[in-house]
Amino acid sequence: THTHTRNTEMGCGHSTFLDSDTTRMESYQNNSYLTRAEILHVLRKYISIGGEDKPREPLKMEKILDLEELKHNPFKKRICQAFAENGKGDLTFEEFLDMFSVFNEKAPLHEKIHFAFKIYDLDGNGRISRKDLEGVVKRLCGRKDDQDEVKATDMEFERDVEKQIETPTGGEDVVVKDEMVTKIVNGILKDVDLDGGGEISFIEFRNAVSRSPEFANTFRMNL
């Protein structure tokens, strides 16, 4: 069974040419949802932005954020932080591979939900608070991207957490007033916060997202 949990053998060799390192390639394949060709493609991508396939030498997040798959994503920093063991966003090749593996269409729903929750839990306290939700809604509506402004047409991340959010296709920046953000957040909490605690637990999040038929298809990156 594939899992994003890293095997201790992963990344322990010294060659960066996985096509000639059968043992490591098998280990990566056994611990991801990617094919051999896809793993080599991810490795070439990682090396092209300055990374090395060494177990404890992460690539700085700033370089990873320029990837075509991430640079227009309003959650790009949160995505990197969710997959980084130290939480700072710098990724080793294993963590970089994990990211592409979980966002792959072959990854199971429970893996995608686990990382989506980590991404939306903006302060990392294990629950999605009202403040977290406000940040999520603002990002989805184009108002905020970890201090960077983005256009609605650039967003390619999962949008189905709240049905009330509709993104225009005209290419203009979306203007969402604070009152509307509050209204949307209130609607999310009403629908998802089943125990009325004012925040969303992982179980509540999982229950809500599992009902969305589009979630698995939108929570992905194409290689």
C-alpha positions as CSV (number, residue, x, y, z in Angstrom):
1,T,0.0,0.0,0.0
2,H,1.4,3.4,-1.0
3,T,1.8,6.0,1.7
4,H,3.3,9.5,2.0
5,T,5.0,8.3,5.2
6,R,8.7,8.2,4.4
7,N,10.7,5.0,4.5
8,T,14.0,5.4,6.3
9,E,15.8,4.0,3.2
10,M,14.6,6.9,1.0
11,G,17.2,9.4,0.1
12,C,20.1,7.4,1.7
13,G,22.2,7.0,-1.5
14,H,24.6,9.4,-3.0
15,S,23.7,9.3,-6.7
16,T,21.4,11.9,-8.1
17,F,20.7,9.8,-11.2
18,L,17.8,7.6,-10.0
19,D,17.5,5.9,-13.4
20,S,20.7,4.1,-12.5
21,D,20.0,3.6,-8.8
22,T,17.5,0.8,-8.8
23,T,17.2,0.4,-5.0
24,R,16.4,4.0,-4.4
25,M,14.0,4.2,-7.3
26,E,12.1,1.2,-6.0
27,S,12.0,2.8,-2.5
28,Y,10.6,6.0,-4.0
29,Q,8.0,4.1,-6.0
30,N,7.0,2.1,-3.0
31,N,6.5,5.2,-0.9
32,S,4.7,7.4,-3.4
33,Y,1.8,7.3,-5.9
34,L,4.1,8.2,-8.8
35,T,5.5,6.1,-11.6
36,R,9.2,5.8,-12.3
37,A,8.9,8.3,-15.2
38,E,7.0,10.7,-13.0
39,I,9.6,10.4,-10.2
40,L,12.4,11.2,-12.6
41,H,10.5,14.2,-13.9
42,V,10.0,15.5,-10.3
43,L,13.7,15.0,-9.7
44,R,14.7,16.9,-12.8
45,K,12.3,19.7,-11.8
46,Y,13.9,19.8,-8.3
47,I,17.4,19.9,-9.6
48,S,16.5,22.6,-12.2
49,I,15.6,25.0,-9.4
50,G,18.8,24.3,-7.4
51,G,18.0,21.3,-5.3
52,E,20.0,18.1,-4.7
53,D,18.8,14.6,-3.9
54,K,20.4,14.4,-0.5
55,P,18.4,13.5,2.6
56,R,19.1,16.5,4.9
57,E,19.8,19.3,2.4
58,P,16.4,21.1,1.8
59,L,15.9,23.6,-0.9
60,K,14.8,27.0,0.2
61,M,11.1,27.7,-0.1
62,E,11.7,30.9,-2.0
63,K,13.0,28.9,-5.0
64,I,10.2,26.4,-4.8
65,L,7.5,29.1,-4.9
66,D,8.6,30.0,-8.5
67,L,7.5,26.6,-9.8
68,E,4.9,26.9,-12.5
69,E,2.6,24.5,-10.5
70,L,2.8,26.8,-7.4
71,K,3.5,30.4,-8.4
72,H,-0.1,31.4,-9.0
73,N,-1.5,29.4,-6.1
74,P,-2.8,31.6,-3.3
75,F,-1.8,28.9,-0.8
76,K,1.7,28.2,-2.2
77,K,3.6,29.0,1.1
78,R,1.1,27.0,3.2
79,I,1.5,24.1,0.8
80,C,5.3,24.1,1.2
81,Q,5.1,24.5,5.0
82,A,2.6,21.6,5.2
83,F,5.1,19.2,3.5
84,A,8.2,20.5,5.3
85,E,9.1,18.5,8.3
86,N,10.4,21.6,10.0
87,G,7.3,23.5,9.0
88,K,9.3,26.4,7.5
89,G,8.6,25.5,3.9
90,D,12.1,24.4,2.8
91,L,11.8,21.0,1.2
92,T,14.2,18.1,0.8
93,F,13.8,16.0,-2.3
94,E,11.8,13.4,-0.4
95,E,9.4,16.2,0.9
96,F,9.2,17.7,-2.6
97,L,8.3,14.3,-4.0
98,D,5.7,13.8,-1.3
99,M,4.1,17.1,-2.4
100,F,3.7,16.0,-6.0
101,S,2.7,12.5,-4.9
102,V,-0.2,13.7,-2.7
103,F,-1.3,16.2,-5.4
104,N,-1.2,13.4,-8.0
105,E,-4.6,12.2,-9.2
106,K,-3.8,8.6,-8.1
107,A,-3.3,9.7,-4.4
108,P,-6.2,8.5,-2.2
109,L,-8.8,10.9,-0.8
110,H,-7.7,10.4,2.8
111,E,-4.2,11.7,1.9
112,K,-5.5,14.7,0.2
113,I,-7.8,15.6,3.0
114,H,-5.0,15.2,5.6
115,F,-2.9,17.8,3.8
116,A,-5.7,20.1,2.8
117,F,-6.5,20.4,6.5
118,K,-2.9,21.2,7.3
119,I,-2.9,23.9,4.6
120,Y,-6.1,25.5,5.7
121,D,-5.0,25.4,9.4
122,L,-3.0,28.6,8.8
123,D,-1.7,28.9,12.4
124,G,-0.9,25.2,12.7
125,N,-2.7,24.6,16.0
126,G,-4.5,21.5,14.8
127,R,-7.9,23.2,14.3
128,I,-9.3,25.6,11.7
129,S,-10.3,28.7,13.6
130,R,-12.5,31.7,12.5
131,K,-9.2,33.6,11.8
132,D,-7.9,30.7,9.7
133,L,-11.2,30.7,7.7
134,E,-11.0,34.4,7.1
135,G,-7.5,33.9,5.7
136,V,-8.7,31.0,3.5
137,V,-11.7,32.9,2.1
138,K,-9.6,36.0,1.4
139,R,-7.1,33.8,-0.5
140,L,-9.8,32.1,-2.5
141,C,-11.4,35.4,-3.3
142,G,-8.1,36.9,-4.6
143,R,-7.6,39.4,-1.7
144,K,-4.6,37.8,0.0
145,D,-1.8,35.5,-0.9
146,D,0.6,35.4,2.1
147,Q,1.0,39.2,1.7
148,D,0.9,38.9,-2.2
149,E,-2.1,40.1,-4.2
150,V,-3.3,37.6,-6.8
151,K,-5.9,37.6,-9.6
152,A,-8.9,35.3,-9.5
153,T,-8.1,33.8,-12.8
154,D,-4.7,32.6,-11.5
155,M,-6.2,30.4,-8.8
156,E,-6.0,26.7,-9.5
157,F,-6.4,25.4,-5.9
158,E,-9.4,23.6,-4.4
159,R,-12.4,26.0,-4.2
160,D,-15.1,23.8,-3.0
161,V,-14.8,24.2,0.8
162,E,-17.6,26.8,0.6
163,K,-20.2,26.8,-2.1
164,Q,-20.9,30.5,-1.6
165,I,-17.6,31.4,-3.2
166,E,-17.9,32.0,-7.0
167,T,-14.9,33.2,-8.9
168,P,-15.5,35.6,-11.9
169,T,-13.8,34.7,-15.2
170,G,-13.3,38.2,-16.5
171,G,-9.7,38.5,-15.3
172,E,-10.3,41.4,-12.9
173,D,-9.2,41.4,-9.3
174,V,-12.1,40.2,-7.0
175,V,-13.2,42.8,-4.5
176,V,-14.7,41.2,-1.5
177,K,-15.7,43.4,1.5
178,D,-15.0,42.3,5.0
179,E,-18.8,42.0,5.6
180,M,-19.0,39.4,2.8
181,V,-15.9,37.5,4.2
182,T,-17.7,37.4,7.6
183,K,-20.9,36.2,6.0
184,I,-19.1,33.4,4.2
185,V,-17.1,32.3,7.3
186,N,-20.3,32.2,9.3
187,G,-21.9,30.0,6.6
188,I,-19.0,27.6,6.7
189,L,-19.1,27.3,10.5
190,K,-22.8,26.8,10.4
191,D,-22.5,23.9,8.0
192,V,-19.2,22.3,9.1
193,D,-18.8,23.1,12.9
194,L,-21.1,20.4,14.1
195,D,-20.3,20.8,17.8
196,G,-20.7,24.6,17.8
197,G,-17.2,25.2,19.2
198,G,-16.5,28.1,16.8
199,E,-13.8,26.2,14.9
200,I,-13.4,23.2,12.7
201,S,-11.8,20.0,13.9
202,F,-10.1,17.5,11.5
203,I,-13.0,15.1,11.8
204,E,-15.5,17.9,11.0
205,F,-13.4,19.0,8.0
206,R,-13.0,15.4,6.8
207,N,-16.8,14.9,7.0
208,A,-17.5,18.0,5.0
209,V,-14.9,17.6,2.3
210,S,-15.7,13.9,1.8
211,R,-19.1,15.0,0.6
212,S,-17.6,17.1,-2.1
213,P,-17.4,15.1,-5.4
214,E,-15.0,17.6,-6.9
215,F,-12.5,17.8,-4.1
216,A,-10.1,15.0,-5.2
217,N,-10.1,16.3,-8.8
218,T,-9.3,19.9,-7.8
219,F,-6.7,19.1,-5.2
220,R,-4.0,18.1,-7.6
221,M,-1.0,19.2,-9.7
222,N,-0.4,17.9,-13.2
223,L,3.1,16.6,-14.0
